[in-house]
Amino acid sequence: MKEEEIRLIHGGGLDRNGRLNGNSSTTTGERPFDPHPDSSLANQAQPAFEPVLDSEEAAALLRIHPKTLQRMARHGEIPGFRIGKLWAFRASALNQWLENKMAS
């Protein structure tokens, strides 16, 4: 192992400039670096991040072919969006779409 890795594992850390220091912040008496020094930001509840599904993952959930899913999204028949050249889908949006389809 590299010396830096050993320091990180055994209580070393990074200083405010991202450089390795040999001591942990608890032994030096310093407060650990807080990327959000404004306490109001740190106390606010962060919204849950929902990972997006690619065409193959979303199609597998719906049990359809990925090309069919992409065609439906392109025509606005199913909720999806493009990230560059790739289609992406939110599982919650697909679930809501499916529930609406089953209700009608």
DALIN-V110133 format. One record per residue. N is the residue number from 1. OMEGA is omega as a letter, one per 20 degrees, with the letter a starting at -180 (999 if undefined). Layout:
# DALIN-V110133
<<N/OMEGA> <N/OMEGA>>
This chain:
# DALIN-V110133
<<1/r> <2/a> <3/a> <4/r> <5/r> <6/r> <7/r> <8/a> <9/a> <10/r> <11/r> <12/a> <13/r> <14/r> <15/a> <16/a> <17/r> <18/r> <19/r> <20/r> <21/a> <22/a> <23/r> <24/a> <25/a> <26/a> <27/a> <28/a> <29/r> <30/r> <31/r> <32/a> <33/r> <34/a> <35/r> <36/a> <37/r> <38/a> <39/r> <40/r> <41/a> <42/a> <43/r> <44/r> <45/r> <46/r> <47/r> <48/r> <49/r> <50/r> <51/r> <52/r> <53/r> <54/a> <55/a> <56/r> <57/a> <58/r> <59/r> <60/r> <61/a> <62/a> <63/r> <64/r> <65/r> <66/r> <67/r> <68/r> <69/r> <70/r> <71/r> <72/r> <73/r> <74/a> <75/r> <76/a> <77/a> <78/a> <79/r> <80/r> <81/a> <82/r> <83/a> <84/r> <85/a> <86/r> <87/r> <88/a> <89/r> <90/a> <91/a> <92/r> <93/r> <94/r> <95/r> <96/r> <97/a> <98/r> <99/r> <100/r> <101/a> <102/a> <103/a> <104/999>>
